Amino acid sequence: PEAEVITTTTEEGDFTTVPPIELLFRLASTQATGLLVTSVGGIKKEIYIRAGVPEFVSSNIASELFGAYLVQCGALSSGELAMALAMMPHYGGKLGDTLVGLGLLKPLEVFRHLTVQVRQKLIDVCTWTKGTYGWYEGRALERNAFPLDLNPFEVLGAGAMAMRDELVVAWMGEHAADALIHRYVRPPVAPERFEIVGLPALFARIDGMRTVGELVTESLDPATQRRTARMLLLLQQAGLVVTESL
């Protein structure tokens, strides 16, 4: 008998109250498996996650289709893409398999481009400040996906670094006078996993006494201050630190 397809959401929410980084961190750190459907405006992305690692992201934005992406980055010509799309039914309806079968790309190239593109789509979701989500626990991808070499925590770190300046400034304005406190004696995910230079050292400087503003202004360089603020925002949204008003 066919496995039952899970059609009801286990959890629903709004990105104005649960930021995307907070949600994606929770799914990665608990090694969850399922489907996360995210939408904002007319944009919809379906993120399939297996044991905490994203394995496939579909998007209804034309420029985010894999074929369009390969043409944009110069891996394929538009003529080659048209030929591959016409031949797809002979290769199980999968563009990656078709490109390999036609000798247009090597399997490793498909894998590399897919990984980069899935990462980009996820970074985009990390920067959303509104929209909704639905999580379908246990809902698996119905076709074999290329296994991606993704560290989900690195993606969240890159997402925090890609946030718009005004969002980070607003967060700073709200929390500048708050103290930062480690939430765990031992964090469930080491700060190193985010692969951001300087983040482990910043995490170690959080002592429950210094405020967000003090940690950010330790450097006089505005670019470093913005970077520090982004790192603190990431740590807070991931739940590794909590802000407390003094």
Salt bridges, closest charged atoms under 4 A:
GLU11 OE2 - ARG26 NH2 2.99
GLU46 OE2 - LYS44 NZ 3.76
GLU55 OE1 - ARG50 NE 3.07
GLU64 OE2 - LYS45 NZ 2.99
ASP124 OD2 - LYS45 NZ 2.75
GLU154 OE2 - ARG119 NH2 2.71
ASP165 OD2 - ARG226 NE 3.88
ASP165 OD1 - ARG230 NH2 2.73
GLU166 OE2 - ARG164 NE 3.08
GLU174 OE2 - HIS175 NE2 3.73
ASP178 OD2 - HIS175 ND1 2.85
GLU218 OE1 - ARG205 NE 2.87
GLU218 OE2 - ARG210 NE 3.42
